[in-house]
């Protein structure tokens, strides 16, 4: 993906997530609607430092994020450093840093992750189970879409949806049981 297209996508995402329009952003930032439109449509190659700064201030994101130099839209330097060092998402970092949970729960999370990351075989097994789980979830969603679009289409196969939902429930139970067994072994 070109750097300009990445910037266009980032700006478009920020505007969409804010639930606003390019015209409203232009009015709020002093950046022309033409500039915003050109950037969003990948027609503008360069933006002035003032334009980048105004947009980043408005959306409360670092310039590195808008310019595609970072994948973390947080201004929190600690979050940015942790992401750079680990590749964890901003949401994952915030969950780990969360002070709303008791210290015991937070410590258990950290211990669990440390144990998990220190055992490559367990990571591999969980990745396989997770892949199977996601595959079954996709199948359930496909069937639900077919059922929604054409309810008669599944009348001849009433057990297919039931079997996939049952399989989904079994995977959830399997994951819970594996986590319990793994904790007991440690």
NURO-989372 format. One record per residue (C-alpha): residue in three letters; x, y, z. Coordinates in pm, whole numbers, plus 32768, in hexadecimal, padded with zeros to 4 digits. Each point is the difference from the previous one (the first is absolute). Example, Ala and Ser with C-alpha at 12.3 -4.5 7.8 and 13.67 -1.06 7.14 Angstrom:
# residues 2
ala84CE7E3E830C/ser808981587FBE/
//
This chain:
# residues 186
unk800080008000/unk808B81547FA2/unk804780FA8112/unk7EFF80F27F6B/unk7EF47EF37FF7/unk804E7FAA8169/unk7FD7816D8065/unk7EBB80117F38/unk7F7E7EC880B2/unk806880838156/unk7F5881507FCC/unk7EC87F5B7F76/unk7FF47F12812E/unk802A811F80F6/unk7EE880C67F5D/unk7F1C7ED07FEE/unk80437F9A816C/unk7FBB8165806F/unk7EB17FE87F4B/unk803B81447F4B/unk804880857EA4/unk812580997F4A/unk7F45814C7FF7/unk7FD47FFC817C/unk81707FA88030/unk8064811B7F19/unk7F3080F680CB/unk808E7F7F814A/unk816E7FFB7F93/unk802081197F06/unk807B7F087EFA/unk7F5380347EB2/unk7EF27F0B7F94/unk80C17FD37EBB/unk81387F9280BB/unk7F3B7F0C80D9/unk7F487F767ED1/unk81437FE07F36/unk80B27F48811B/unk7ED77F178037/unk7FF17FB27E8C/unk817A7FCC7FE5/unk8024812A7F13/unk80E280D180DE/unk816B7F988021/unk807580F88107/unk7F6280A9812B/unk809E812180B5/unk80787FCD8164/unk7EEE80F08071/unk7EF47F2B7F55/unk80837EBE809A/unk801980A58158/unk7E9F80907FEA/unk7F687EB27F9E/unk80C07F41810C/unk7F9F80FB810E/unk7E957FE87F98/unk7FFB7E82800A/unk80EA7FEB812C/unk80F47F167F4F/unk817980177FD3/unk808680797EB3/unk80B57EB47FD6/unk7EB07F517FFB/unk7F6680DE7EF4/unk813D7FEF7F2E/unk800B7E848014/unk813E7FEB80CE/unk7F4B7F5D8126/unk7ECF7F218022/unk7FA080888155/unk7F1281288005/unk804B8047816E/unk80BB81338079/unk806F7F388131/unk81797FD67FD5/unk80047EC880DA/unk7EFA7F587F25/unk80C5805F7EC9/unk81457F718090/unk7F597EBC806F/unk7F5F7FD77EA9/unk814B803E7F51/unk80B47F0380DC/unk7EF47EF08002/unk7F1280397EDE/unk7ED97FF180F1/unk7ED180CC7F9B/unk7FA3813880BF/unk7ECA7F4F8086/unk80CF7ED7807D/unk80F580EB80AB/unk7EE680C080A8/unk7F667EBB807E/unk814D7F948094/unk80388157809C/unk7E9C8018807D/unk7FED80728166/unk7E897FC88015/unk803B7E92804E/unk80807F88814C/unk81757FD0801E/unk7FCD7E86801F/unk7F407FED7EB8/unk810380DA7F53/unk811C7F2C808C/unk7F517EC07F90/unk7FDC808E7E9F/unk816E805E7FF3/unk806C7EAF808F/unk7F227F4B7F05/unk809380C37EDD/unk81647FCE807A/unk7FC97E898021/unk7F5A7FF47EAC/unk810F80C47F4F/unk81157F3680A3/unk7F727EB77F77/unk80077FF47E81/unk7F4E7EAE7FF6/unk7ED6808D80BA/unk7FF4812E7F1B/unk7FFF7F187ED2/unk7EE77F298091/unk7F2D812E805A/unk803A80987EA8/unk7F7F7EC17F5C/unk7ECE7FF580E1/unk7FC181737FC7/unk801B7FD27E86/unk7F027EE4800A/unk7F1E80CB80E0/unk8009812F7F17/unk7FC27F1D7ED4/unk7EC67F7680A3/unk7F8C815D8062/unk8021806C7E93/unk7F317ED37F94/unk7EF1805480FC/unk7FF881677F83/unk7FEB7F887E96/unk7EDC7F1E8057/unk7F54811480C3/unk802A80E87ED4/unk7F6F7EFA7F14/unk7EE57FC780F4/unk7FC181788019/unk8013803A7E88/unk7F3B7EC77FA7/unk7F5A7F53812A/unk7F827EE47F22/unk81657FA77F92/unk80507F4F8149/unk7EB77F49802A/unk80957ED07F56/unk8131800C80E9/unk7F7B805B815A/unk81117F4080B2/unk812480AF7F54/unk7FCE814680BE/unk7FBB7F448142/unk81407F347FD8/unk80D681337FC3/unk7F6D80BB8129/unk80327EC880D5/unk81687FEB7F83/unk8030816F8059/unk7F867FBC8162/unk80E67ED2801A/unk812D80D57F9A/unk7FAB81028107/unk7FEB7EEF8109/unk81437F657F7F/unk80B6814C8021/unk7F7D80348160/unk80657EA08068/unk8158801F7F60/unk803C814480BB/unk7F9C7F59814B/unk80DB7ECF7FC0/unk812380D67F97/unk7FE480D3813B/unk7FF47EC480D8/unk813C7F7A7F59/unk80BE81428047/
//
